[in-house]
Amino acid sequence: MIEHKQKLLMDSVKTKKIKVSYHDPNVSQLEVILAKGDRRLCKVIYEAWRKGCKFDSWDEHFKFDRWMEAFADCGVDPAFYANRRFEYDEILPWDHLDYYISKEFFIRENKTARQSVTTPHCRLKCSACGVSKEIGGPCFAKNKNDI
């Protein structure tokens, strides 16, 4: 599936002014699993390490088959993380982190993106993400004197 999407993207670029680069599909799959994962992946990561998965960002060291073995050995389905959409009311693994941007803003942005609508740049119109409220001024200020 990822290979098909990569091919569509490559075929859609008709100019040499745009450079498209991408990862090996297996690397991309593991990245999305780890990015969307929770504490259940701890044992998978440890098991993959035990199987020799080290320096995985280097192509010559990446061992996708050993990662998949680690998932199987730990009884964790990688598709659960890679292929599902999160519900908006679901508690996410990163919800405890606070970057001053509200979850409501992310939900609104996700819905906007699914409608193929672009949010204006903050310098043009505040998108009410929550940052300006937290810092007491515009979120695009270069230094404290600009606030």
DAQUI-V498079 format. One line per field, one symbol per residue. ss: DSSP state (H for helix, E for strand, - for the rest). psi: psi as a letter, one per 40 degrees, with the letter a starting at -180 (. if undefined). Layout:
ss->???
psi->???
//
This chain:
ss->-HHHHHHHHHHH------------HHHHHHHHHHHH----HHHHHHHHHH--------HHH--HHHHHHHHHHH---HHHHH--------------------HHHHHHHHHHHH----------------HHHHH--------HHH-
psi->dddddddddddeheieehhhiiihdddddddddddeiaeeedddddddddeegifeehdeehgddddddddddefhhdddddeiiiideihidedeiheehidddddddddddeefhhhiidddhhefdeddddefaieehdidde.
//
